[in-house]
């Protein structure tokens, strides 16, 4: 098992623990589990960051546009060292806690963007990447977007703007788990994300979103045409817990004790 695979395993375990801790309030578990491998590779092998100096001028920027992956994001930041799993236990979905549902900007904790409404992180990422370009800075920007989120018009306005501006410092990963709140993405609104991104003049690569080697190779791949990169990552919603995989009931849900124990055992 590689280091990033170990990270992904630990991230999934923390997703289950944190989701269980908040009880019947429910958590977007499936969306977080599908993105765990992407987040692990990003923070283990790709992003330039310093937890001892979170606001370093040399850092890369990660923007969680796919807000439903919040607990996976928090688990990743804890794994990276911005805070601890105990902080998640104390702060996640608690009164006045600094880890609410959908992240709130907190640079000291590694959170660059206040999310909430889907479709807003992608245009923010374009603005951040453009700012870095204008300042002739080498910092890179990475955004995680959901396939259901790609129903939002703001996503495609951002795609077109990024290509027009030649933002080759921007990489967007689309977590394509084929499910969204209202059902299968193809039934809600059939969108060929790769084809549309290519039509917007982006460099597009389709990968297995659970293959760490494919993800690493794709993040490392460079292009000389001055265009941004879109990684279409094919994933499984609820990945890692057998009874959650490809079951949209786990888009937002809570576990009973039997389910919690089974999930823990599968991730032990």
Secondary structure by P-SEA (a helix, b strand, c coil): ccaaaaaaaaaaaaaaaaaaaacccccccaaaaaaaaaaaaaacccbbbbccccccccbbbbbcccccaaaaaaaaaaaaccccaaaaaaccccccccccccccccccccccccccccccaaaaaaaaaaaaaaacccbbbbbbbbccccccaaaaaaaaaaaaaccccbbbbbbccccccccccccccccaaaaaaaaacccccccccccaaaaaaaaaccccccbbbbbbccccccccccccccccccccccccaaaaaaaaaaac
